Amino acid sequence: MSIEEKVSNYKKTLEIFPNPQEKYQYLIEQAKKSDEFPIELRVDEFKVNGCQSQVWLVPEEKDDKLFFKSDSDALIAKGLVTLIAAIYSNETAEDIANSQIDLMEEFELGVILSPARRNGAFSMLKTIREFALKLTD
């Protein structure tokens, strides 16, 4: 499934929820369902700068595709990074680097997230793109 298809699927899901509180609850559910994150990966090397809470993104390259493990010490941030990691995992570095999708706009996150959380989401996306760009150079 392409990045665009994954975004479309998540967008349809988020549109089901009529108010911001329900969207927050959806992000919290994503956090609770996320894979267990190895404690030994909670290191500065994988920490996302610019987030209000602590967020970790760990890239792994396998068969010319990137996969991301993620975690946070805050439920909403964890749900958000889980969703972002799912969108960009199992994609080539080139596809990630060339993706022009604005998740903030697509998911209307600017409406439900505080300015600090929006900055954190931008930092998460920037970190994923930077991982991808390193591999395409």
Secondary structure, DSSP 8 states (H G I E B T S, - for coil): --HHHHHHHHHHHHHT--SHHHHHHHHHHHHHHS----GGG-SGGGB-TT-SS-EEEEEEEETTEEEEEEEESSHHHHHHHHHHHHHHTTB-HHHHHH----HHHHTTHHHHS-HHHHHHHHHHHHHHHHHHHHHH-
